[in-house]
Amino acid sequence: MNHLPEPAPVVRLPDGTYTYADHLPAPIQPAAVPQVVHQHIHQAPPDRTVQRIALGSGIGAGAVAAGVYFGPLLVGALTAIAANLALLAFLAAVLSWGVVSVVRSVGGPDGKAAAKSLAKTCKRRR
């Protein structure tokens, strides 16, 4: 029972020297024909413009990794902030409308005057 690997075969080259067969250069591969792939827009690969600019200017792999990681993270954070601000603006509009409506209905002539001044104040803040 032999557990040793098989020795590599030795071949004689045309110039008369000997070499191992596994050290021979790889045979020349024929040139591949470019393949045309038709893709729809939703199947297209993501845009790599930032990565290409970073690599082309010699910034390095750290900048590329940061762009790949923090780019989508920044978009997600900005989207969350925008959603929160939109919700707060909607809430402020509803509350101010409610306050003006209550003051108008409860107050009589003094309430209507107060509602008008409150409505003007709210319009100035926007």
LODRENDO-999332 format. One record per residue: x, z, y of N, C-alpha, C in turn; residue number from 1. Coordinates in nm, 2 decimals, decimal comma, always signed. Layout:
N
kevex n.X X | n.Z Z | n.Y Y | ca.X X | ca.Z Z | ca.Y Y | c.X X | c.Z Z | c.Y Y | pos NUM
...
END
This chain:
126
kevex n.X +0,08 | n.Z +0,00 | n.Y -0,12 | ca.X +0,00 | ca.Z +0,00 | ca.Y +0,00 | c.X +0,09 | c.Z +0,00 | c.Y +0,12 | pos 1
kevex n.X +0,08 | n.Z -0,11 | n.Y +0,20 | ca.X +0,17 | ca.Z -0,12 | ca.Y +0,32 | c.X +0,08 | c.Z -0,11 | c.Y +0,45 | pos 2
kevex n.X +0,12 | n.Z -0,01 | n.Y +0,53 | ca.X +0,04 | ca.Z +0,01 | ca.Y +0,66 | c.X +0,12 | c.Z -0,04 | c.Y +0,78 | pos 3
kevex n.X +0,23 | n.Z -0,11 | n.Y +0,76 | ca.X +0,30 | ca.Z -0,17 | ca.Y +0,87 | c.X +0,24 | c.Z -0,30 | c.Y +0,91 | pos 4
kevex n.X +0,25 | n.Z -0,33 | n.Y +1,04 | ca.X +0,20 | ca.Z -0,46 | ca.Y +1,08 | c.X +0,28 | c.Z -0,58 | c.Y +1,03 | pos 5
kevex n.X +0,22 | n.Z -0,69 | n.Y +1,02 | ca.X +0,29 | ca.Z -0,81 | ca.Y +0,98 | c.X +0,39 | c.Z -0,85 | c.Y +1,08 | pos 6
kevex n.X +0,51 | n.Z -0,89 | n.Y +1,04 | ca.X +0,61 | ca.Z -0,94 | ca.Y +1,15 | c.X +0,56 | c.Z -1,07 | c.Y +1,21 | pos 7
kevex n.X +0,59 | n.Z -1,09 | n.Y +1,33 | ca.X +0,55 | ca.Z -1,21 | ca.Y +1,40 | c.X +0,64 | c.Z -1,33 | c.Y +1,35 | pos 8
kevex n.X +0,58 | n.Z -1,44 | n.Y +1,33 | ca.X +0,66 | ca.Z -1,55 | ca.Y +1,28 | c.X +0,75 | c.Z -1,61 | c.Y +1,39 | pos 9
kevex n.X +0,87 | n.Z -1,65 | n.Y +1,34 | ca.X +0,97 | ca.Z -1,71 | ca.Y +1,43 | c.X +0,96 | c.Z -1,86 | c.Y +1,42 | pos 10
kevex n.X +0,97 | n.Z -1,93 | n.Y +1,54 | ca.X +0,96 | ca.Z -2,07 | ca.Y +1,54 | c.X +1,08 | c.Z -2,13 | c.Y +1,61 | pos 11
kevex n.X +1,11 | n.Z -2,25 | n.Y +1,57 | ca.X +1,23 | ca.Z -2,32 | ca.Y +1,63 | c.X +1,17 | c.Z -2,41 | c.Y +1,74 | pos 12
kevex n.X +1,22 | n.Z -2,40 | n.Y +1,86 | ca.X +1,18 | ca.Z -2,48 | ca.Y +1,97 | c.X +1,25 | c.Z -2,62 | c.Y +1,97 | pos 13
kevex n.X +1,20 | n.Z -2,72 | n.Y +2,04 | ca.X +1,27 | ca.Z -2,85 | ca.Y +2,04 | c.X +1,41 | c.Z -2,85 | c.Y +2,09 | pos 14
kevex n.X +1,45 | n.Z -2,75 | n.Y +2,17 | ca.X +1,59 | ca.Z -2,75 | ca.Y +2,22 | c.X +1,68 | c.Z -2,68 | c.Y +2,12 | pos 15
kevex n.X +1,63 | n.Z -2,63 | n.Y +2,01 | ca.X +1,71 | ca.Z -2,57 | ca.Y +1,91 | c.X +1,72 | c.Z -2,42 | c.Y +1,91 | pos 16
kevex n.X +1,65 | n.Z -2,36 | n.Y +2,01 | ca.X +1,65 | ca.Z -2,21 | ca.Y +2,01 | c.X +1,53 | c.Z -2,16 | c.Y +1,93 | pos 17
kevex n.X +1,54 | n.Z -2,03 | n.Y +1,90 | ca.X +1,44 | ca.Z -1,97 | ca.Y +1,82 | c.X +1,36 | c.Z -1,87 | c.Y +1,91 | pos 18
kevex n.X +1,24 | n.Z -1,85 | n.Y +1,88 | ca.X +1,16 | ca.Z -1,75 | ca.Y +1,96 | c.X +1,04 | c.Z -1,71 | c.Y +1,87 | pos 19
kevex n.X +0,98 | n.Z -1,59 | n.Y +1,90 | ca.X +0,86 | ca.Z -1,55 | ca.Y +1,83 | c.X +0,74 | c.Z -1,63 | c.Y +1,87 | pos 20
kevex n.X +0,65 | n.Z -1,65 | n.Y +1,77 | ca.X +0,54 | ca.Z -1,74 | ca.Y +1,80 | c.X +0,44 | c.Z -1,68 | c.Y +1,90 | pos 21
kevex n.X +0,44 | n.Z -1,55 | n.Y +1,91 | ca.X +0,34 | ca.Z -1,49 | ca.Y +2,00 | c.X +0,40 | c.Z -1,49 | c.Y +2,15 | pos 22
kevex n.X +0,52 | n.Z -1,53 | n.Y +2,17 | ca.X +0,58 | ca.Z -1,55 | ca.Y +2,30 | c.X +0,57 | c.Z -1,69 | c.Y +2,35 | pos 23
kevex n.X +0,51 | n.Z -1,78 | n.Y +2,28 | ca.X +0,50 | ca.Z -1,91 | ca.Y +2,33 | c.X +0,40 | c.Z -1,92 | c.Y +2,44 | pos 24
kevex n.X +0,43 | n.Z -2,02 | n.Y +2,54 | ca.X +0,33 | ca.Z -2,03 | ca.Y +2,65 | c.X +0,20 | c.Z -2,08 | c.Y +2,60 | pos 25
kevex n.X +0,09 | n.Z -2,04 | n.Y +2,67 | ca.X -0,04 | ca.Z -2,08 | ca.Y +2,63 | c.X -0,06 | c.Z -2,23 | c.Y +2,65 | pos 26
kevex n.X -0,14 | n.Z -2,29 | n.Y +2,56 | ca.X -0,16 | ca.Z -2,43 | ca.Y +2,57 | c.X -0,24 | c.Z -2,46 | c.Y +2,70 | pos 27
kevex n.X -0,21 | n.Z -2,58 | n.Y +2,76 | ca.X -0,28 | ca.Z -2,62 | ca.Y +2,88 | c.X -0,43 | c.Z -2,64 | c.Y +2,85 | pos 28
kevex n.X -0,51 | n.Z -2,58 | n.Y +2,93 | ca.X -0,66 | ca.Z -2,59 | ca.Y +2,92 | c.X -0,70 | c.Z -2,71 | c.Y +3,00 | pos 29
kevex n.X -0,79 | n.Z -2,79 | n.Y +2,95 | ca.X -0,85 | ca.Z -2,90 | ca.Y +3,04 | c.X -0,93 | c.Z -2,84 | c.Y +3,16 | pos 30
kevex n.X -0,92 | n.Z -2,91 | n.Y +3,27 | ca.X -0,99 | ca.Z -2,86 | ca.Y +3,39 | c.X -1,15 | c.Z -2,86 | c.Y +3,36 | pos 31
kevex n.X -1,20 | n.Z -2,74 | n.Y +3,40 | ca.X -1,35 | ca.Z -2,73 | ca.Y +3,37 | c.X -1,43 | c.Z -2,80 | c.Y +3,48 | pos 32
kevex n.X -1,54 | n.Z -2,86 | n.Y +3,44 | ca.X -1,62 | ca.Z -2,93 | ca.Y +3,54 | c.X -1,71 | c.Z -2,82 | c.Y +3,61 | pos 33
kevex n.X -1,71 | n.Z -2,83 | n.Y +3,74 | ca.X -1,80 | ca.Z -2,72 | ca.Y +3,81 | c.X -1,94 | c.Z -2,73 | c.Y +3,77 | pos 34
kevex n.X -2,00 | n.Z -2,62 | n.Y +3,75 | ca.X -2,14 | ca.Z -2,61 | ca.Y +3,71 | c.X -2,23 | c.Z -2,59 | c.Y +3,83 | pos 35
kevex n.X -2,33 | n.Z -2,67 | n.Y +3,85 | ca.X -2,42 | ca.Z -2,66 | ca.Y +3,96 | c.X -2,54 | c.Z -2,57 | c.Y +3,92 | pos 36
kevex n.X -2,56 | n.Z -2,46 | n.Y +3,99 | ca.X -2,66 | ca.Z -2,37 | ca.Y +3,96 | c.X -2,76 | c.Z -2,36 | c.Y +4,07 | pos 37
kevex n.X -2,89 | n.Z -2,39 | n.Y +4,04 | ca.X -2,99 | ca.Z -2,39 | ca.Y +4,15 | c.X -3,05 | c.Z -2,25 | c.Y +4,14 | pos 38
kevex n.X -3,05 | n.Z -2,19 | n.Y +4,26 | ca.X -3,11 | ca.Z -2,05 | ca.Y +4,27 | c.X -3,21 | c.Z -2,05 | c.Y +4,38 | pos 39
kevex n.X -3,31 | n.Z -1,97 | n.Y +4,35 | ca.X -3,41 | ca.Z -1,94 | ca.Y +4,46 | c.X -3,35 | c.Z -1,83 | c.Y +4,55 | pos 40
kevex n.X -3,41 | n.Z -1,81 | n.Y +4,66 | ca.X -3,35 | ca.Z -1,72 | ca.Y +4,76 | c.X -3,35 | c.Z -1,58 | c.Y +4,70 | pos 41
kevex n.X -3,45 | n.Z -1,54 | n.Y +4,62 | ca.X -3,45 | ca.Z -1,41 | ca.Y +4,57 | c.X -3,36 | c.Z -1,39 | c.Y +4,45 | pos 42
kevex n.X -3,29 | n.Z -1,50 | n.Y +4,41 | ca.X -3,20 | ca.Z -1,49 | ca.Y +4,30 | c.X -3,05 | c.Z -1,50 | c.Y +4,35 | pos 43
kevex n.X -3,04 | n.Z -1,52 | n.Y +4,48 | ca.X -2,91 | ca.Z -1,54 | ca.Y +4,54 | c.X -2,83 | c.Z -1,41 | c.Y +4,54 | pos 44
kevex n.X -2,70 | n.Z -1,42 | n.Y +4,52 | ca.X -2,62 | ca.Z -1,29 | ca.Y +4,53 | c.X -2,62 | c.Z -1,23 | c.Y +4,67 | pos 45
kevex n.X -2,59 | n.Z -1,11 | n.Y +4,68 | ca.X -2,59 | ca.Z -1,04 | ca.Y +4,81 | c.X -2,48 | c.Z -1,10 | c.Y +4,90 | pos 46
kevex n.X -2,50 | n.Z -1,09 | n.Y +5,03 | ca.X -2,41 | ca.Z -1,15 | ca.Y +5,13 | c.X -2,28 | c.Z -1,06 | c.Y +5,13 | pos 47
kevex n.X -2,17 | n.Z -1,13 | n.Y +5,12 | ca.X -2,04 | ca.Z -1,06 | ca.Y +5,12 | c.X -1,96 | c.Z -1,08 | c.Y +5,25 | pos 48
kevex n.X -2,02 | n.Z -1,11 | n.Y +5,36 | ca.X -1,95 | ca.Z -1,15 | ca.Y +5,48 | c.X -1,86 | c.Z -1,03 | c.Y +5,53 | pos 49
kevex n.X -1,91 | n.Z -0,91 | n.Y +5,53 | ca.X -1,83 | ca.Z -0,80 | ca.Y +5,58 | c.X -1,71 | c.Z -0,78 | c.Y +5,49 | pos 50
kevex n.X -1,73 | n.Z -0,79 | n.Y +5,36 | ca.X -1,62 | ca.Z -0,78 | ca.Y +5,26 | c.X -1,51 | c.Z -0,89 | c.Y +5,28 | pos 51
kevex n.X -1,56 | n.Z -1,01 | n.Y +5,31 | ca.X -1,47 | ca.Z -1,12 | ca.Y +5,33 | c.X -1,39 | c.Z -1,10 | c.Y +5,45 | pos 52
kevex n.X -1,45 | n.Z -1,06 | n.Y +5,56 | ca.X -1,38 | ca.Z -1,04 | ca.Y +5,69 | c.X -1,28 | c.Z -0,93 | c.Y +5,67 | pos 53
kevex n.X -1,32 | n.Z -0,82 | n.Y +5,60 | ca.X -1,23 | ca.Z -0,71 | ca.Y +5,58 | c.X -1,11 | c.Z -0,75 | c.Y +5,50 | pos 54
kevex n.X -1,13 | n.Z -0,82 | n.Y +5,39 | ca.X -1,01 | ca.Z -0,87 | ca.Y +5,31 | c.X -0,93 | c.Z -0,97 | c.Y +5,38 | pos 55
kevex n.X -0,99 | n.Z -1,06 | n.Y +5,46 | ca.X -0,92 | ca.Z -1,16 | ca.Y +5,53 | c.X -0,83 | c.Z -1,11 | c.Y +5,64 | pos 56
kevex n.X -0,87 | n.Z -1,00 | n.Y +5,70 | ca.X -0,80 | ca.Z -0,94 | ca.Y +5,81 | c.X -0,69 | c.Z -0,84 | c.Y +5,76 | pos 57
kevex n.X -0,69 | n.Z -0,82 | n.Y +5,63 | ca.X -0,59 | ca.Z -0,73 | ca.Y +5,58 | c.X -0,62 | c.Z -0,58 | c.Y +5,59 | pos 58
kevex n.X -0,75 | n.Z -0,55 | n.Y +5,61 | ca.X -0,78 | ca.Z -0,41 | ca.Y +5,63 | c.X -0,76 | c.Z -0,34 | c.Y +5,49 | pos 59
kevex n.X -0,81 | n.Z -0,40 | n.Y +5,38 | ca.X -0,78 | ca.Z -0,34 | ca.Y +5,25 | c.X -0,91 | c.Z -0,30 | c.Y +5,18 | pos 60
kevex n.X -0,88 | n.Z -0,25 | n.Y +5,06 | ca.X -0,99 | ca.Z -0,22 | ca.Y +4,97 | c.X -1,07 | c.Z -0,10 | c.Y +5,01 | pos 61
kevex n.X -1,02 | n.Z -0,01 | n.Y +5,09 | ca.X -1,09 | ca.Z +0,11 | ca.Y +5,14 | c.X -1,20 | c.Z +0,07 | c.Y +5,23 | pos 62
kevex n.X -1,17 | n.Z -0,03 | n.Y +5,32 | ca.X -1,28 | ca.Z -0,07 | ca.Y +5,41 | c.X -1,39 | c.Z -0,15 | c.Y +5,34 | pos 63
kevex n.X -1,35 | n.Z -0,23 | n.Y +5,24 | ca.X -1,45 | ca.Z -0,30 | ca.Y +5,16 | c.X -1,54 | c.Z -0,20 | c.Y +5,08 | pos 64
kevex n.X -1,47 | n.Z -0,10 | n.Y +5,02 | ca.X -1,55 | ca.Z +0,00 | ca.Y +4,95 | c.X -1,64 | c.Z +0,08 | c.Y +5,04 | pos 65
kevex n.X -1,60 | n.Z +0,11 | n.Y +5,16 | ca.X -1,68 | ca.Z +0,18 | ca.Y +5,25 | c.X -1,80 | c.Z +0,09 | c.Y +5,30 | pos 66
kevex n.X -1,77 | n.Z -0,04 | n.Y +5,32 | ca.X -1,88 | ca.Z -0,13 | ca.Y +5,36 | c.X -1,98 | c.Z -0,14 | c.Y +5,25 | pos 67
kevex n.X -1,94 | n.Z -0,15 | n.Y +5,13 | ca.X -2,03 | ca.Z -0,16 | ca.Y +5,01 | c.X -2,11 | c.Z -0,03 | c.Y +4,99 | pos 68
kevex n.X -2,05 | n.Z +0,08 | n.Y +5,01 | ca.X -2,12 | ca.Z +0,21 | ca.Y +4,99 | c.X -2,20 | c.Z +0,25 | c.Y +5,11 | pos 69
kevex n.X -2,14 | n.Z +0,25 | n.Y +5,23 | ca.X -2,21 | ca.Z +0,31 | ca.Y +5,34 | c.X -2,30 | c.Z +0,21 | c.Y +5,41 | pos 70
kevex n.X -2,29 | n.Z +0,08 | n.Y +5,38 | ca.X -2,39 | ca.Z -0,02 | ca.Y +5,44 | c.X -2,53 | c.Z +0,01 | c.Y +5,40 | pos 71
kevex n.X -2,56 | n.Z +0,01 | n.Y +5,28 | ca.X -2,70 | ca.Z +0,04 | ca.Y +5,23 | c.X -2,74 | c.Z +0,18 | c.Y +5,27 | pos 72
kevex n.X -2,65 | n.Z +0,27 | n.Y +5,27 | ca.X -2,68 | ca.Z +0,41 | ca.Y +5,30 | c.X -2,72 | c.Z +0,42 | c.Y +5,45 | pos 73
kevex n.X -2,65 | n.Z +0,35 | n.Y +5,53 | ca.X -2,69 | ca.Z +0,35 | ca.Y +5,68 | c.X -2,82 | c.Z +0,29 | c.Y +5,70 | pos 74
kevex n.X -2,85 | n.Z +0,18 | n.Y +5,63 | ca.X -2,98 | ca.Z +0,11 | ca.Y +5,65 | c.X -3,09 | c.Z +0,21 | c.Y +5,60 | pos 75
kevex n.X -3,07 | n.Z +0,28 | n.Y +5,49 | ca.X -3,17 | ca.Z +0,37 | ca.Y +5,45 | c.X -3,19 | c.Z +0,49 | c.Y +5,54 | pos 76
kevex n.X -3,08 | n.Z +0,54 | n.Y +5,60 | ca.X -3,10 | ca.Z +0,65 | ca.Y +5,69 | c.X -3,17 | c.Z +0,60 | c.Y +5,82 | pos 77
kevex n.X -3,13 | n.Z +0,49 | n.Y +5,87 | ca.X -3,20 | ca.Z +0,44 | ca.Y +5,99 | c.X -3,35 | c.Z +0,41 | c.Y +5,97 | pos 78
kevex n.X -3,38 | n.Z +0,36 | n.Y +5,85 | ca.X -3,52 | ca.Z +0,34 | ca.Y +5,82 | c.X -3,60 | c.Z +0,47 | c.Y +5,81 | pos 79
kevex n.X -3,54 | n.Z +0,57 | n.Y +5,76 | ca.X -3,60 | ca.Z +0,70 | ca.Y +5,75 | c.X -3,62 | c.Z +0,76 | c.Y +5,89 | pos 80
kevex n.X -3,52 | n.Z +0,75 | n.Y +5,97 | ca.X -3,54 | ca.Z +0,80 | ca.Y +6,11 | c.X -3,65 | c.Z +0,72 | c.Y +6,19 | pos 81
kevex n.X -3,65 | n.Z +0,59 | n.Y +6,17 | ca.X -3,76 | ca.Z +0,51 | ca.Y +6,24 | c.X -3,89 | c.Z +0,55 | c.Y +6,19 | pos 82
kevex n.X -3,91 | n.Z +0,58 | n.Y +6,06 | ca.X -4,04 | ca.Z +0,62 | ca.Y +6,01 | c.X -4,08 | c.Z +0,75 | c.Y +6,06 | pos 83
kevex n.X -3,99 | n.Z +0,84 | n.Y +6,07 | ca.X -4,02 | ca.Z +0,98 | ca.Y +6,13 | c.X -4,06 | c.Z +0,96 | c.Y +6,28 | pos 84
kevex n.X -3,99 | n.Z +0,88 | n.Y +6,35 | ca.X -4,02 | ca.Z +0,87 | ca.Y +6,49 | c.X -4,16 | c.Z +0,80 | c.Y +6,51 | pos 85
kevex n.X -4,19 | n.Z +0,71 | n.Y +6,43 | ca.X -4,32 | ca.Z +0,64 | ca.Y +6,44 | c.X -4,43 | c.Z +0,74 | c.Y +6,40 | pos 86
kevex n.X -4,41 | n.Z +0,82 | n.Y +6,30 | ca.X -4,51 | ca.Z +0,93 | ca.Y +6,27 | c.X -4,52 | c.Z +1,03 | c.Y +6,38 | pos 87
kevex n.X -4,41 | n.Z +1,07 | n.Y +6,45 | ca.X -4,42 | ca.Z +1,16 | ca.Y +6,56 | c.X -4,50 | c.Z +1,10 | c.Y +6,68 | pos 88
kevex n.X -4,47 | n.Z +0,97 | n.Y +6,71 | ca.X -4,54 | ca.Z +0,91 | ca.Y +6,82 | c.X -4,69 | c.Z +0,89 | c.Y +6,79 | pos 89
kevex n.X -4,72 | n.Z +0,86 | n.Y +6,67 | ca.X -4,87 | ca.Z +0,85 | ca.Y +6,63 | c.X -4,93 | c.Z +0,99 | c.Y +6,64 | pos 90
kevex n.X -4,86 | n.Z +1,09 | n.Y +6,60 | ca.X -4,92 | ca.Z +1,23 | ca.Y +6,61 | c.X -4,93 | c.Z +1,27 | c.Y +6,75 | pos 91
kevex n.X -4,84 | n.Z +1,24 | n.Y +6,84 | ca.X -4,85 | ca.Z +1,28 | ca.Y +6,98 | c.X -4,97 | c.Z +1,20 | c.Y +7,04 | pos 92
kevex n.X -4,99 | n.Z +1,08 | n.Y +7,01 | ca.X -5,10 | ca.Z +1,00 | ca.Y +7,07 | c.X -5,23 | c.Z +1,06 | c.Y +7,02 | pos 93
kevex n.X -5,25 | n.Z +1,09 | n.Y +6,90 | ca.X -5,37 | ca.Z +1,15 | ca.Y +6,85 | c.X -5,40 | c.Z +1,29 | c.Y +6,91 | pos 94
kevex n.X -5,30 | n.Z +1,37 | n.Y +6,92 | ca.X -5,32 | ca.Z +1,50 | ca.Y +6,98 | c.X -5,35 | c.Z +1,50 | c.Y +7,13 | pos 95
kevex n.X -5,28 | n.Z +1,41 | n.Y +7,20 | ca.X -5,32 | ca.Z +1,40 | ca.Y +7,34 | c.X -5,46 | c.Z +1,34 | c.Y +7,36 | pos 96
kevex n.X -5,50 | n.Z +1,25 | n.Y +7,28 | ca.X -5,64 | ca.Z +1,20 | ca.Y +7,29 | c.X -5,74 | c.Z +1,31 | c.Y +7,26 | pos 97
kevex n.X -5,71 | n.Z +1,39 | n.Y +7,16 | ca.X -5,79 | ca.Z +1,50 | ca.Y +7,12 | c.X -5,80 | c.Z +1,60 | c.Y +7,23 | pos 98
kevex n.X -5,69 | n.Z +1,64 | n.Y +7,29 | ca.X -5,70 | ca.Z +1,74 | ca.Y +7,40 | c.X -5,78 | c.Z +1,68 | c.Y +7,52 | pos 99
kevex n.X -5,76 | n.Z +1,56 | n.Y +7,56 | ca.X -5,83 | ca.Z +1,50 | ca.Y +7,67 | c.X -5,98 | c.Z +1,50 | c.Y +7,63 | pos 100
kevex n.X -6,02 | n.Z +1,46 | n.Y +7,51 | ca.X -6,16 | ca.Z +1,46 | ca.Y +7,47 | c.X -6,22 | c.Z +1,59 | c.Y +7,48 | pos 101
kevex n.X -6,15 | n.Z +1,70 | n.Y +7,43 | ca.X -6,21 | ca.Z +1,83 | ca.Y +7,43 | c.X -6,23 | c.Z +1,88 | c.Y +7,57 | pos 102
kevex n.X -6,13 | n.Z +1,86 | n.Y +7,66 | ca.X -6,14 | ca.Z +1,90 | ca.Y +7,80 | c.X -6,25 | c.Z +1,83 | c.Y +7,87 | pos 103
kevex n.X -6,27 | n.Z +1,71 | n.Y +7,85 | ca.X -6,38 | ca.Z +1,63 | ca.Y +7,91 | c.X -6,51 | c.Z +1,69 | c.Y +7,87 | pos 104
kevex n.X -6,53 | n.Z +1,71 | n.Y +7,73 | ca.X -6,66 | ca.Z +1,75 | ca.Y +7,68 | c.X -6,69 | c.Z +1,90 | c.Y +7,72 | pos 105
kevex n.X -6,60 | n.Z +1,98 | n.Y +7,73 | ca.X -6,62 | ca.Z +2,12 | ca.Y +7,75 | c.X -6,63 | c.Z +2,16 | c.Y +7,90 | pos 106
kevex n.X -6,55 | n.Z +2,10 | n.Y +7,98 | ca.X -6,53 | ca.Z +2,15 | ca.Y +8,12 | c.X -6,62 | c.Z +2,12 | c.Y +8,23 | pos 107
kevex n.X -6,71 | n.Z +2,02 | n.Y +8,22 | ca.X -6,80 | ca.Z +1,99 | ca.Y +8,33 | c.X -6,71 | c.Z +1,91 | c.Y +8,44 | pos 108
kevex n.X -6,75 | n.Z +1,92 | n.Y +8,57 | ca.X -6,67 | ca.Z +1,85 | ca.Y +8,67 | c.X -6,53 | c.Z +1,89 | c.Y +8,68 | pos 109
kevex n.X -6,50 | n.Z +2,02 | n.Y +8,67 | ca.X -6,36 | ca.Z +2,07 | ca.Y +8,67 | c.X -6,28 | c.Z +2,02 | c.Y +8,55 | pos 110
kevex n.X -6,35 | n.Z +2,01 | n.Y +8,44 | ca.X -6,29 | ca.Z +1,96 | ca.Y +8,32 | c.X -6,25 | c.Z +1,82 | c.Y +8,32 | pos 111
kevex n.X -6,35 | n.Z +1,74 | n.Y +8,39 | ca.X -6,32 | ca.Z +1,60 | ca.Y +8,40 | c.X -6,20 | c.Z +1,57 | c.Y +8,49 | pos 112
kevex n.X -6,19 | n.Z +1,65 | n.Y +8,60 | ca.X -6,08 | ca.Z +1,64 | ca.Y +8,69 | c.X -5,95 | c.Z +1,68 | c.Y +8,62 | pos 113
kevex n.X -5,95 | n.Z +1,79 | n.Y +8,54 | ca.X -5,83 | ca.Z +1,83 | ca.Y +8,46 | c.X -5,80 | c.Z +1,72 | c.Y +8,36 | pos 114
kevex n.X -5,90 | n.Z +1,66 | n.Y +8,30 | ca.X -5,87 | ca.Z +1,56 | ca.Y +8,20 | c.X -5,80 | c.Z +1,44 | c.Y +8,26 | pos 115
kevex n.X -5,85 | n.Z +1,40 | n.Y +8,38 | ca.X -5,79 | ca.Z +1,29 | ca.Y +8,45 | c.X -5,64 | c.Z +1,32 | c.Y +8,49 | pos 116
kevex n.X -5,62 | n.Z +1,44 | n.Y +8,54 | ca.X -5,48 | ca.Z +1,47 | ca.Y +8,57 | c.X -5,39 | c.Z +1,48 | c.Y +8,44 | pos 117
kevex n.X -5,45 | n.Z +1,53 | n.Y +8,33 | ca.X -5,37 | ca.Z +1,53 | ca.Y +8,21 | c.X -5,35 | c.Z +1,39 | c.Y +8,15 | pos 118
kevex n.X -5,45 | n.Z +1,31 | n.Y +8,17 | ca.X -5,43 | ca.Z +1,17 | ca.Y +8,12 | c.X -5,32 | c.Z +1,10 | c.Y +8,20 | pos 119
kevex n.X -5,32 | n.Z +1,12 | n.Y +8,34 | ca.X -5,21 | ca.Z +1,06 | ca.Y +8,42 | c.X -5,08 | c.Z +1,12 | c.Y +8,38 | pos 120
kevex n.X -5,07 | n.Z +1,25 | n.Y +8,35 | ca.X -4,94 | ca.Z +1,31 | ca.Y +8,31 | c.X -4,89 | c.Z +1,24 | c.Y +8,18 | pos 121
kevex n.X -4,99 | n.Z +1,22 | n.Y +8,09 | ca.X -4,95 | ca.Z +1,16 | ca.Y +7,96 | c.X -4,90 | c.Z +1,02 | c.Y +7,98 | pos 122
kevex n.X -4,96 | n.Z +0,95 | n.Y +8,07 | ca.X -4,93 | ca.Z +0,81 | ca.Y +8,09 | c.X -4,79 | c.Z +0,80 | c.Y +8,16 | pos 123
kevex n.X -4,76 | n.Z +0,89 | n.Y +8,24 | ca.X -4,63 | ca.Z +0,89 | ca.Y +8,31 | c.X -4,51 | c.Z +0,92 | c.Y +8,21 | pos 124
kevex n.X -4,54 | n.Z +1,00 | n.Y +8,11 | ca.X -4,44 | ca.Z +1,03 | ca.Y +8,01 | c.X -4,41 | c.Z +0,92 | c.Y +7,92 | pos 125
kevex n.X -4,50 | n.Z +0,83 | n.Y +7,90 | ca.X -4,48 | ca.Z +0,71 | ca.Y +7,81 | c.X -4,39 | c.Z +0,62 | c.Y +7,88 | pos 126
END
